[in-house]
Amino acid sequence: MKKLINMIILILLFALLCSIPAGCRNNKNQSMNEAEQNGENVPDVTADDYDNRLGGMRYGDILETEEVYFFITDRRKINEKGCAPGCFMRYCVRETGESDIFCSDPTCMHNNEECPAFGVSNIYEYDGKIYYQRQYHEQGTSIRSGILRMDPDGSSRELVIPLTDYSTDMMDGTNGEFMMHRGRFFVFMKGPAVSGGSGGFRFILRELHPDSDEQTVLFDKTVSSTNESRVFFHGRYAYLLLCHMEGRGETAKTIIELFRANIDTGESELIKKDEDSPCYLGECCFVDKNEDIYIVAPKSEMAGDEMIPCGAAAYKYIDGRFTEIFCFADEENGRYTIPVCGDNVIGGICVKRDGEVREKFVLWLNDYDGNTIVKDTLPLAFLTEEERQKLFFNVGSFADARELIFRININWKPEKAGSKILHDYYVVHYDYSDGSLKETLLGMSKEE
């Protein structure tokens, strides 16, 4: 009897389903598909998506895993071999704070380019492997750059894809910046190029395919000049934010454009443009999942014949223009001149001075609506007083509503003429989930 009742229920449900017109049954899925095709419905992020929060410190300078932070100490000064002095891949164990150069060779002295951790950049994790960009030298060949991978303990290192010197695309040639999104390999290149018979600047985003020499060009544009650029990934889209100048002198204008490239179809389009922007594209910018653009940049105003700094200002793209939505300055501390921007985070750091002496460093962060997340003095407990007077912030590396990671650089000028400048690097984590700052030094590197 029980089986018979269940069978009758199934028959009735099937009859009811068949009585609904096919168009009604498919309407919801059809609307979702149309919305996705029109760019109205961006897919949710996955564990293998590129993390936009790390974009401020270039591409892949910090990698966070469950147990370890991997980070690059410095990439600013490039020597003739294409590597920066001291640009080693380092690690910091989250639970213990242990930090060192990430090298699996127990006999290595970590003092030249032969060290496996030297010259590493653009680090990512996918499917249990660490992927990164590094120069290498095969016997009988010149120095080349490539995408390599290894196990999380530094073993089983192998070349995945060699990167071509794209001298036909750029006047100076470039290997580009490696980025990884959803397990796929992308390279972003920018450099001098010829446009219409005159000099210009070219931007190219390619997808590389490990099993063949095939490459998919997702974006290719040349402009007359450039200030800066950024690449963000979300779902099936790559977003390219370009900032360039048009004209000279009093007629000069800053143009900021946002392009969207579909990584599945290879199609790209211009979706936002400010033809006379009041701000410029610096380290701190963010494109969120709703395709809204936020930029935090130092602001200045004319006072007579002199330009006076006004603090860091936050801008949002509204109705074709970048519109100022907040300026970080107050009566107590003055101007917050060091900008910060991330996932629903905008803000700045104020260096409070008494004459030439730095008294304190205050971090002020708001959400996009202007609500204060945290406003507090940075402890910087790991620095001596002498170091506090010399430090330089490289912010915007990782910021959301709960935490921030940034790098501090300290440049020690030589006492004797002709001696080299020594650099110290600190990677610091701040948790402000309860409205106050909890400081953790993730790792450091000092040049001798």
Beta strands, then each sheet from edge to edge (+ up, - down):
strand 1: 62-64
strand 2: 68-72
strand 3: 89-93
strand 4: 99-101
strand 5: 121-126
strand 6: 129-136
strand 7: 144-150
strand 8: 158-163
strand 9: 177-181
strand 10: 184-195
strand 11: 198-208
strand 12: 215-223
strand 13: 228-234
strand 14: 237-246
strand 15: 253-262
strand 16: 268-274
strand 17: 285-287
strand 18: 293-303
strand 19: 306-318
strand 20: 321-330
strand 21: 334-335
strand 22: 338-342
strand 23: 345-354
strand 24: 357-366
strand 25: 372-377
strand 26: 391-399
strand 27: 403-412
strand 28: 422-431
strand 29: 438-446
sheet 1: 1+ 2- 3+ 4-
sheet 2: 5+ 6- 7+ 8-
sheet 3: 9+ 10- 11+ 12-
sheet 4: 13+ 14- 15+ 16-
sheet 5: 17+ 18- 19+ 20- 21+
sheet 6: 22+ 23- 24+ 25-
sheet 7: 26+ 27- 28+ 29-
end
